[in-house]
Amino acid sequence: MQRRTFISAAIGSVAGMAGVSLPGSMARGTATASGVRPYQGAALAFGTTIAVTVLHHDQHQAELAIEDALHAARNIDRLMSIYSPASQVFQLNRDGRLARPDVHLLAVLAQAQALSQSSDGAFDITVQPLWQLFRAAADQARLPTDTLRRAAQARVGWRQLAWDSREVRFLQPGMALTLNGLAQGYAADMALAAVQARGIRHALLDTGEFIARGQRSLRRPWTLGIQDPRDREILAATLKVEGRSVATSGDYECTFTPDFAHHHIFDPSNGDSPRELASVTVLAPTGLLADGLSTTFMVTGAARAHAMAAHMQGVDLMTIDKSGRRKMSPGFARLL
């Protein structure tokens, strides 16, 4: 789940604030004019570094909030990892069924189903057989044959996943799912709930997807830079984040071919990667929705993505195609 798609331009990294080390690191910044200080903590999860930044006048409460938030995010990673044998997703993929699913898993499955329905299957968490096939082929510097691709595609289908509060199960053999397009956004939501429970009003949560609440200082909003999909040293845009969640999906995050034609996002209708877009950045009311929509819109393409977003409350986006052409919703452009 390694997705480092943003550069935070807020108040610096953990290392920059205090020279501390991971995991479970904490740092304290300089007090602002209003008397509050920034505090930041970081840990390892989702194959990357996650971070929580809060502004508060009470150091003890700030540190407790950060600890709670990091714990909440790491708990989602432990629950939904496709790699850890202790995770429920791993157990489901291994056994084809899972008894007594966790309430957090059920919440994410419900969002996945809603996205699959609204996108006519463009979003599908059961594409894992395709990812496994392309990953194995890429490790041998090749692409899978059409025969193997069609066989993997036949094991993909969101309607073949059945679940309720008692059990999750696949309806045909050989299926597997991945929550990489949802789990980090949901983890950001859980981290936000944890800091808010401690009375924190100003926070930036980074689990690979971002949530911002309040401001980074008096009359200064949290600001994020969006990575250019073809040059990690360049920002495609810088935007103010005011009370929403932000997620980016791109063809550069995990590539199977150097031309970016084949990557970790799959169109279930053809069993291969969508060809139009290089990246999609979404602002949405929750991290879970932003994360899921960024993947969905990569598959639907720009025209349909913008049409769908126009009918969704609190959703804005920017699409960048493989030629570098950018298109922004009016609400997105106003935040630049």
N, C-alpha and C positions, 0 to 999 in steps of 0.2 A: 504493500500500500504506500510505497514511497512516492509522495506527490508534493514537491516543493515548488509551487507555481506562483508564489507571491514573494515580493520583497517588502517587508514592513518598513515604512518610513516614519514610524511613530516615535519611540523614545529609545531605540537601540536594542541590541541583542543582550542576552544574559552576560555573555563574555565581555561585551562592551561596557556594561554597567559596573561590573565588579570583578571580572576575571575569575569567575567561579567555574566549576566543572560539573558535568552531568554524571549520573542522573540525580534528580531531586534537588537541583541547585536553586539557590535563592539569591536575589540581589536587590539592593535598595538604591534609589536614585536621589537626586537633589530635590529638596522641597520646592514647590511652586509658589507663586505669589499669594495664592489663596491658602497656603499652609498645609496642603496635602503633599504627600510624596508618592512617586511611582515605585512600585515593588514588582519584581518579576521573578517567576520561577519556571523551570524547564525540566523535562524528563524525556525518556525515550518511549515511543509508542508508534505503531503503524509503520515501522521501519524507518522512522525519521525522528527529528526532535520536535516536540510539541512545547508550546510556551503559553504562559498566562501572565498578563500584565494588568495590574490594578492600580488605581489611585485612591489613597485613603489617608486619613489623619492618624489612624491607630495602627502601628506596626504589627502588633500581635494579631489583630483581627485580619489584617491584610495577609499575613503569612498563613493563617488558618484557612482563609478563603482560597489562597493559591494551592495549598495542600489538598483541600477538598476537590478543587477543580481538576487538578492533575490526576487524582485518584479516580474521579468519575470518568475522565477520558480514557485512562488506561484500562479501566474495567470494561469499557466498550470494545477496546482492542482485544482484550483477553477473551471476550465472549464471541467476537465475530471474525477473528483471524482465520484465514484459510490455511495457515501453516501450522498453528499450534495444536497438537493433539488434544489439549484440554479444552479447546473452544467448541462451542455448540455447532458452529458452522462446519468445522472440520469433522466432527462426529456425524453430522447429517450427510456430508459428502461421502464419508467412508461407509456408512451403514445404509444409506438410502432413506432413513427415517430417524426422527428425534422425538423422544418422549419428554414431556414437561418442558416445553420451550420457555425461556426466560421472557419476562414481560417486555424487556428492551428489544429482544429479537422480534417479538410479535409486532411491536410498534414499527420497526424498520420494514418488516415484511408487508405490513399494511400500506406504507408509503410506496413500496416497490410495486405492489399490485395496482395502486391508484395511478402511478405514472405509466405503467404498462397499458392500462385501459385507456387513459387519455391520449396516449401517443400511438395507439393502434399497434402496440408491440415493439415500437422502436427502442424503448427501454425494456431490458429483460435481464434479470439477475441470473438466469440459468445459462448464460453464454460461456460459463467456465470450460466446458469441453472444447470449445473453439480456442480459447486462450491456451489451454494445455497443449493442444495440437500445434498451434503456431509457435509456441515457446520451444517445444521439443524440436521442431523443424529448424528454427532460427539457431538453436545451439549447434546444429550441423551445417549452418550457413546455407540454408535452402528454404524453400516454401513447401508446404504440404501439397500433395497431389490433390487433384479435384475429387478423386474417389474418397480419399480420407477426409477432405473438407466436408463433403456432402454427408458422410457417415457421422461426423461430429455434429453437423448442423441438425441432423435428424434427432439428436438427443437434447436439443434446445427448444424450450417452449414454456413460457411463463404460466400457461394454463395447465401444464402438467405438474405443477407444484401445488399440493394441497396442504392446508394448515388450519389449525384452530388452537384453542388454549391448551389442548391436551397433547397434540402431536403435530409435527411437520413431516411430510413424506413426499417423495417423488413418485409419480404415477407410472414411470417407465424406467427400466434399468439403464445404468450408465450415465445418469444425469448428475450434475453438480452445479452449485451456485457460488457466486461471489458477491459480497456486499461492499466491494471496494468503491463503488459509485455512490455509497450512502453512509457508510459507517463513520467516516471522518467528520462529515457534516453533523451527524447525530451526536458524535462525541463532543463537538463544539457546543451543541445545545445543552448537553448534560453538564459541561464545564460551566457554561453561563448560569444555569440554574443553581449550581453549587456556590458560585461567588455571590449571586443575588441573595441566596439564603443567609449569607453573612452580612447583609446590609451594604454591599458594594454597589455603587451606582455607576462608576466609571471603570470600564474594563475592555481589554482586547484579548480575545481567545484565539489561539492559533494551533489547530490540530492538523494542519495541511489545508484546511478550509478555515475561514475567518468569521468571527462575530465581533462586532464592536457595539458597545453601549456607552452612553455619556460622551465625554470628551477627554482628550489627552492632556489638556490644560485649559485654563480659562479662555473661552471663545476660540479654541483651536480644536477642530475635530480630528479624530483618528484618520490617518491617511495611508493608503496602500498603493504600491506600485505594481502594475501588472506586467509580467514578463513577456517580452516579444517571443513568439513561438519559434523563431529561427535564430535568435541571438540572445543568450542568457544575460549578456552584459547590457542590454538595452531594454528600456521600459516602453511597452506599447502604449501605456496610459498611466496616469496617476489620478486617483480619485479619493474624494472624501467619503467616508463610510459613517453614516449617521443612523444608527439603530437598526441596521440590517445585517444579514449574513452574506458572505461573498465566497464564491467557489469558481475555480477555473478547471476546465478539462482541455487537454491538448494532445495532438498526435505525436508530440515530442517526449512525452512522459515515459513511455516504454515502447520503443520501436523495434520492429522485427526486420525492417529493411532500411538502408540508409536514405532512401528517397521519401521516407515518411508515409509511403502508400499503405503499408501494413503495420498496424500498431495494436495497442491493448484494448481499444474500443471497437466493438463489433456491431454490425448491422445484422440482426437475426434473419432478415429477409433474404440475404445472399451469403451469409456465412463468412463475410470478410469485413474489412474496415471501411467505413464511409470515406468517400474520396474528396468531398468538397472542402471541408473546414480544417484549419490548422489549430484553432483554439476557440473556446467559448467561455466567456466570463459572465456569471449570473449574480445578481443581487436579489435576495428573496427574504421573506420574513423570518425563516428559520434556516439553520445550517443544513438540516436534513433535506429540505426542499431545494435549496441552492445547489447542493451537491448532486442530487438526483437530476435536476434540470440541466445542469451543465453537461452531463453525459447524454441525456436525452437529446438535447439540441445538437450535439455533435453528430448524432445519427440522422436526425430529421433534415439537417441542412438549414441554411440561413433563412430562406423565405418562410418556411413553415415555423421555424423557431421564433422569429419575430412576430408572426401572426398569432401563435399560441400565447406568447408572453403578453401581447397587447390585451388579452382577455383575462389575465391573472393579476389579482390585486397584489400590489407591492413587489412585482417582479420586473426587473430591467435587465438588459443584457448588451454585450458587445460580441459580435462574431468577427473573426479574422479568417479569411479563406487562404488557400495554399499559395495564392499569388500576392498575398499581403493586403488585399482589400478589406477595409473595416466598415462595419455597419453598427451603429449604436441606436438603441431606443432613446426617445426624447428624455426620459428620466435618467438614463445613464449619462447622457451628454451633459446634463445639468450638474452632475457631481464631479466633473473633471476639474 
